């Protein structure tokens, strides 16, 4: 069966050229990024992730090793490191166009309550892929009011779901609140 209606097209460009351009942009956007805060580093480099440690941290939410591996390999993962040792993690599920879903934000217990969770959330939202997304959703049950303190809105009818938007393509309003907690 042949489809006669193109879902979209750009005049003067072949479908192959548009697909190639989109793939080049995707690869550039997902290339590893780093953020620094004193001796702490946040990175999207998948080679740095400690899968065994993440499996320990997320054991209740993703108990199956196969499911965890699939989830990590098909998401944009943010690792938090101190002196090369992983101390935190966040996973983002995105289409890089409209939707940005933050899942599994976790900070090792000995590094909690010093603002690292807010900073890691800021790193997730300041990633270039998030800028074009209209829907920013956080899912999880971290410390009470954590997402609300960082500019997200909770919905009582949807427990564990928090929503925010980026303003003017940036994270400025939430970022200012987040920085004041460090």
C-alpha positions in Angstrom: 0.0 0.0 0.0 1.3 3.4 -0.9 0.6 6.6 1.0 -0.2 9.5 -1.4 -0.2 12.2 1.3 3.0 13.4 2.7 2.6 14.3 6.4 5.0 17.2 6.0 7.4 18.6 3.5 9.8 21.4 3.1 9.8 23.0 -0.4 13.1 22.6 -2.2 14.3 19.8 0.1 14.0 16.1 -0.5 12.8 13.9 2.4 16.2 12.3 2.6 17.9 15.7 3.0 15.5 16.7 5.7 16.0 13.4 7.6 19.8 13.7 7.3 19.7 17.3 8.7 17.4 16.2 11.6 19.8 13.3 12.4 22.8 15.6 12.4 21.0 18.0 14.7 20.0 15.1 17.0 23.5 13.8 17.3 24.9 17.3 18.0 22.3 17.9 20.7 22.8 14.6 22.5 26.6 14.8 22.5 27.9 14.6 26.1 27.6 17.9 28.1 29.1 18.8 31.4 28.2 21.2 34.2 30.4 22.0 37.2 29.7 23.2 40.8 32.9 23.3 42.9 34.1 19.6 43.1 30.8 18.3 41.7 30.3 17.5 38.0 27.1 16.7 36.2 27.5 14.9 32.9 25.4 13.4 30.1 28.2 11.0 29.1 26.7 7.5 29.1 30.2 6.0 29.5 30.5 7.4 33.0 27.2 5.9 34.4 27.5 3.2 37.0 24.7 0.8 36.0 25.0 -1.4 39.2 24.7 1.6 41.5 21.8 3.0 39.5 20.1 -0.4 39.7 20.5 -0.2 43.5 19.0 3.3 43.6 16.1 2.5 41.3 15.5 -1.1 42.4 11.9 -0.4 43.5 10.8 1.6 40.4 12.6 -0.5 37.8 13.3 -3.9 39.4 14.1 -5.8 36.1 17.7 -5.5 34.8 16.6 -5.7 31.2 14.1 -3.0 31.6 16.6 -0.8 33.4 19.2 -1.2 30.6 16.6 -0.4 28.0 15.4 2.7 30.0 19.0 4.0 30.4 20.0 3.3 26.8 16.9 5.0 25.4 17.0 8.1 27.6 19.2 11.1 28.1 20.9 10.3 31.4 22.5 12.9 33.7 25.1 11.5 36.2 26.3 13.5 39.2 29.9 12.8 40.2 32.3 13.8 43.0 35.9 12.9 42.4 34.9 10.4 39.8 32.4 8.6 42.0 28.7 8.7 41.0 26.6 10.4 43.7 23.4 11.2 41.8 21.3 10.5 38.7 18.4 11.8 36.6 16.9 10.3 33.5 15.1 12.4 30.8 12.7 10.9 28.3 12.2 13.2 25.3 11.3 13.6 21.7 13.6 16.7 21.6 10.8 18.7 20.0 7.9 19.1 22.3 8.1 16.9 25.4 10.8 16.7 28.1 10.0 14.2 31.0 12.3 14.1 34.0 12.3 10.6 35.6 14.2 9.0 38.4 16.0 12.0 39.9 18.1 10.5 42.7 20.8 11.9 45.1 22.8 9.6 47.3 21.7 10.0 50.9 25.0 11.4 52.2 24.8 14.2 49.6 21.2 15.3 50.2 20.0 18.6 51.7 22.8 20.7 50.2 21.1 21.7 47.0 22.5 19.1 44.6 19.0 17.8 43.7 18.0 21.3 42.7 21.2 21.8 40.8 20.9 18.5 38.9 17.3 19.5 38.0 18.6 22.8 36.8 21.2 21.0 34.6 18.4 18.8 33.1 16.4 21.9 32.3 19.3 23.9 30.9 20.3 21.2 28.4 19.9 22.6 24.8 17.4 19.8 23.9 15.0 21.2 26.6 14.8 24.6 25.0 12.5 23.7 22.2 10.2 21.6 24.4 6.8 23.0 25.3 5.9 20.4 27.9 8.2 19.9 30.8 7.0 17.1 33.1 8.7 15.7 36.2 7.6 12.3 37.5 8.5 10.9 40.8 8.2 11.0 44.6 11.3 12.8 45.8 11.3 14.8 49.1 8.0 16.5 49.8 7.5 19.8 47.8 10.9 19.4 46.0 9.5 20.0 42.5 7.2 22.8 43.7 10.2 24.6 45.3 11.9 24.4 42.0 9.1 26.0 39.9 6.9 23.0 39.1 3.2 22.8 39.7 1.6 19.7 41.3 -1.8 18.3 40.3 -3.6 16.6 43.2 -5.6 14.5 40.8 -2.3 13.1 39.3 0.0 12.2 42.2 3.7 12.2 41.3 3.2 14.4 38.2 4.6 17.9 38.2 4.6 20.4 35.2 6.4 23.6 34.3 7.3 25.5 31.2 10.5 27.2 30.0 10.2 30.9 29.5 11.6 32.6 26.4 13.4 29.4 25.6 15.4 29.4 28.8 15.2 28.3 32.4 15.6 31.7 34.0 12.7 32.0 36.4 13.2 28.5 38.0 17.0 28.8 37.7 17.0 32.0 39.9 15.0 30.1 42.6 17.3 27.1 42.3 20.5 29.1 42.6 19.3 30.8 45.8 19.2 27.4 47.6 22.8 26.5 47.0 
